[in-house]
Amino acid sequence: MIFSRTGNTTVITQETASIVDLVANIEKKYDGLVNDNIIVNLFSVKDFTPTDINDFLLISKKHKENKRSFVIVSSRITYDETPEDLSLVPTLKEAHDLIEMEEIERDLGI
């Protein structure tokens, strides 16, 4: 698991562990991430299904309740295959764009 922080956004890149292990590791380190927007980059993860993405639901909801963005990056599954409560985009650029839009909405009180 690789952490890359720029400003108030942390990109977590996963290359080897399973989704379950990744979620567990994020939960362990969550206190250090609570004030950041989080992008979980699953681009290198080969073996997972749309159902596996559901493991991120609790942490995503918790993070969004704290007025922060939580975005998953993967082109292996589609937006239609994920729960409404999860933000999924196919590229890192789109993840950063989504966070920027969500920050504007929060600033405007939307």
Protein Blocks (a to p, Z undefined) as FASTA:
>chain_A
ZZddehjaccdddfkbcfklmmmmmmmmmmmmmmpccdddfklpmbdcfklmmmmmmmmm
mmmmnopacddddfkbcfklpcfkbccdfbfklmmmmmmmmmmmmmnoZZ
